Amino acid sequence: MKKFSNLIFKVAFSFFLLLSCNSKSWAQEVELIDLSAKSDNTVSVETQAEFPNGLTDFYVFYAQNYKIPDIAYEKKVDGKYYIHFTIEKDGSLSNIKIVKDLGYGLGAEAIRVMKLSPKWIPATKDGEPVSSKFILPMVIQLARPLGR
């Protein structure tokens, strides 16, 4: 049943992500950040950073590698969290953080998967690669069956 639930999650997760393209004991493993803090060192870029072949392929990669912790199934976790990270000039990812972590190891698992990510195509400014920040929303729905 768990394998079937995981398959349903991956299909639903992939579908959600395609549509959204344009006890918390593990909390110590995840660094939370405050998105309301403003940064004065932002610059506009000519091209945005992107995953090779686009975000759709990223979401497929993410769903194939993400493993929901057993405790999250047991607790029937529902909610949204955000993965905040930097895409460096060489396309590697750094400063991977979770905003609004739902707990139960979900944020730690998201960070694990992001560390597996292949290099992205970096943003450019004046024709040169530049580092840029990226925020991805993720939704988990384990409390109710699909379609209800």
C-alpha positions as CSV (number, residue, x, y, z in Angstrom):
1,M,0.0,0.0,0.0
2,K,2.9,2.3,0.8
3,K,4.4,1.9,-2.7
4,F,1.0,2.6,-4.2
5,S,0.6,5.7,-2.0
6,N,4.1,6.8,-3.0
7,L,3.2,6.3,-6.7
8,I,0.0,8.3,-6.3
9,F,1.9,11.0,-4.5
10,K,4.5,11.2,-7.3
11,V,1.8,11.4,-10.0
12,A,-0.2,14.0,-8.1
13,F,3.0,15.9,-7.2
14,S,4.2,15.9,-10.8
15,F,0.8,17.1,-11.9
16,F,0.7,19.9,-9.3
17,L,4.2,21.0,-10.2
18,L,3.4,21.1,-13.8
19,L,0.5,23.3,-13.1
20,S,2.5,25.6,-10.9
21,C,5.5,26.1,-13.2
22,N,5.1,30.0,-14.4
23,S,6.7,16.4,16.4
24,K,9.0,18.3,14.3
25,S,12.1,16.5,15.6
26,W,14.0,17.0,12.3
27,A,13.7,20.8,12.5
28,Q,17.3,21.1,13.5
29,E,18.4,19.7,10.1
30,V,16.6,22.4,8.2
31,E,17.5,26.1,8.2
32,L,14.5,28.3,8.1
33,I,14.6,31.8,6.6
34,D,12.5,34.9,6.7
35,L,11.3,35.9,3.2
36,S,10.0,39.2,4.5
37,A,13.6,40.4,5.0
38,K,14.5,42.6,2.0
39,S,17.9,42.6,0.3
40,D,19.4,45.7,-1.2
41,N,21.9,43.7,-3.4
42,T,19.5,42.6,-6.0
43,V,20.2,43.2,-9.7
44,S,18.2,42.5,-12.8
45,V,19.3,39.8,-15.2
46,E,19.0,39.3,-18.9
47,T,18.1,35.6,-18.7
48,Q,16.8,33.7,-15.7
49,A,18.5,30.6,-14.4
50,E,16.8,27.4,-15.4
51,F,17.0,23.6,-15.0
52,P,18.3,21.9,-18.2
53,N,15.3,21.4,-20.5
54,G,13.1,23.5,-18.2
55,L,11.2,23.3,-14.9
56,T,9.0,20.5,-16.1
57,D,12.1,18.3,-16.2
58,F,13.2,19.5,-12.8
59,Y,9.8,18.5,-11.3
60,V,10.1,15.1,-12.9
61,F,13.6,14.8,-11.4
62,Y,12.4,15.9,-8.0
63,A,9.4,13.6,-7.9
64,Q,11.6,10.6,-8.9
65,N,14.0,11.2,-6.1
66,Y,11.8,12.5,-3.3
67,K,10.9,9.9,-0.7
68,I,8.2,10.8,1.8
69,P,9.3,9.9,5.3
70,D,7.1,7.2,7.0
71,I,6.2,9.6,9.9
72,A,4.8,12.0,7.4
73,Y,2.5,9.3,6.1
74,E,1.5,8.4,9.6
75,K,0.7,12.0,10.5
76,K,-1.1,12.6,7.2
77,V,0.7,15.8,6.6
78,D,-0.9,18.4,4.4
79,G,0.6,21.8,3.5
80,K,3.0,23.9,1.4
81,Y,6.6,24.6,1.9
82,Y,9.2,26.5,-0.2
83,I,12.7,25.6,-1.3
84,H,14.9,28.6,-1.4
85,F,18.3,28.3,-3.0
86,T,21.1,30.0,-5.0
87,I,22.1,29.0,-8.5
88,E,25.8,29.8,-8.7
89,K,27.7,31.1,-11.8
90,D,28.8,27.5,-12.6
91,G,25.2,26.2,-12.3
92,S,25.7,24.5,-9.0
93,L,23.2,24.9,-6.1
94,S,24.1,26.4,-2.8
95,N,22.4,28.0,0.3
96,I,19.5,25.4,0.1
97,K,17.0,26.3,2.7
98,I,13.4,25.5,3.5
99,V,10.8,28.2,4.3
100,K,7.7,27.1,6.3
101,D,9.0,23.6,6.9
102,L,6.1,21.2,7.6
103,G,8.4,19.0,9.8
104,Y,8.5,15.2,10.0
105,G,11.6,15.1,7.8
106,L,10.0,16.6,4.7
107,G,12.3,19.7,4.6
108,A,15.4,17.5,5.2
109,E,14.3,15.2,2.4
110,A,13.8,18.2,0.1
111,I,17.3,19.4,0.8
112,R,18.7,15.9,0.2
113,V,17.1,15.8,-3.2
114,M,18.2,19.3,-4.1
115,K,21.8,18.3,-3.4
116,L,21.4,15.6,-6.0
117,S,20.3,18.0,-8.7
118,P,22.4,18.3,-11.8
119,K,23.8,21.7,-12.5
120,W,21.4,24.4,-13.7
121,I,21.9,26.9,-16.5
122,P,22.9,30.1,-14.6
123,A,21.2,33.4,-15.1
124,T,23.1,36.0,-17.2
125,K,23.8,39.7,-17.0
126,D,25.7,41.5,-19.8
127,G,26.2,38.1,-21.4
128,E,28.1,36.7,-18.4
129,P,26.8,34.1,-15.9
130,V,25.7,35.5,-12.5
131,S,24.5,33.9,-9.3
132,S,20.8,34.1,-8.7
133,K,18.2,33.1,-6.1
134,F,15.3,30.8,-6.8
135,I,12.2,29.9,-4.7
136,L,10.1,26.8,-5.5
137,P,6.7,26.1,-3.9
138,M,6.0,22.4,-3.0
139,V,2.7,20.9,-1.8
140,I,2.2,17.7,0.2
141,Q,-1.3,16.3,0.5
142,L,-1.3,13.1,2.6
143,A,-4.4,13.7,4.7
144,R,-7.0,13.1,2.0
145,P,-7.2,10.8,-1.0
146,L,-6.8,12.3,-4.4
147,G,-9.9,13.7,-6.0
148,R,-11.7,14.5,-2.8
